[in-house]
Amino acid sequence: MFYPIAIELGDDQHAFGVIVPDLPGCFSAGETLDEAISNAKEAISLHLEGLAEDEDAIPEGSMVAAHVGKPEYAGFIWGVVEIDVSRYLGKAEKINVTLPGLLIHRIDARTKNRSGWLAEAAIEKIAREAHA
C-alpha cells in the first residue's frame, strides 16, 4: 500500500521534516531528503505495528491529491512510501481457494510467494474500490 508523505524542506540549519497525513501522529525527519524518506518508511512501519498490537484498523493510504491543497501543507513537497501492510492484518490463516489453472501459472510466473502476491493484489483492489 502507498502512503503519501508531506515533506518540509530542510536546509543547513534544519532537518527535513515528514508528516504522514493518513496516519495522525506519525511523523519523521532526516538530515537529507533521502534520509527523511527512509526514516518516514520506518516511522510508518512502527506506527502500523502499534495499531496492530492495539487491534486497531490499519488506515488505507489516500491519494496525494487529497492533501495537496490543504493549508497545513503549504510549502511542503510530496512523496509516497510503499509499505507491505499484510503483516499488520492479523495472523495468517490457511484457506482453500479454487482458481483456473492458467491463472495459477500466470501468478507463479510473477512470484515465488503465491499467498503473499494474492494478499497484496487483494489489498490493492480493496484500496482502489475505497477511492472510487
C-alpha positions, 0 to 999 in steps of 0.5 A: 500500500502507498502512503503519501508523505508531506515533506518540509524542506530542510536546509543547513540549519534544519532537518527535513521534516515528514508528516504522514497525513493518513496516519495522525501522529506519525511523523519523521525527519532526516538530515537529507531528503533521502534520509527523511524518506527512509526514516518516514518508511520506518516511522510508518512501519512502527506506527502500523505495528502499534495499531496492530498490537492495539487491534486497531484498523490499519488506515488505507493510504489516500491519494496525494491529491487529497492533501495537496491543497490543504493549508497545513501543507503549504510549502511542503513537497510530496512523496509516497512510501510503499509499505507491505501492510499484510503483516499488520492484518492479523495472523495468517490463516490457511484457506482453500481457494479454487482458481483456473489453472492458467491463472495459477501459472500466470501468478507463479510466473510473477512470484515465488510467494503465491499467498503473499502476491494474492494478499497484496493484489487483494489489498490493492483492489480493496484500496482502489474500490475505497477511492472510487 
